[in-house]
Amino acid sequence: NEAINEAINEAINEAINTQVKERLTREVKYIYQQGGVTLSMLMTMFELTRTTAQRDIRLLKKADIVKFTGSNKSGIYILTHKGSELFSKFKT
């Protein structure tokens, strides 16, 4: 899992603190496990405010790790090809 953490850290070239990086890593792992999530699912699972969840998604989208698919009302955030590769490279 250290390799996954490093890959995500490299993909997120932002000056953000360790706690945020750890949360983003957990969120990406959750999206991977679920196959896709709504903003509400992230808010519930990680006890985030809407603003924090939106900021996290914005960072992950900027890093090309997640993307939104579907309609505005019923769409979900899924891993991009790059996001999926983070897991396929380091699966044991």
Summary of the structure (lengths in Angstrom):
residues: 92
radius of gyration: 12.3
end to end distance: 9.3
largest distance: 36.4
contacts: 253
relative contact order: 0.19
helix: 63%
strand: 10%
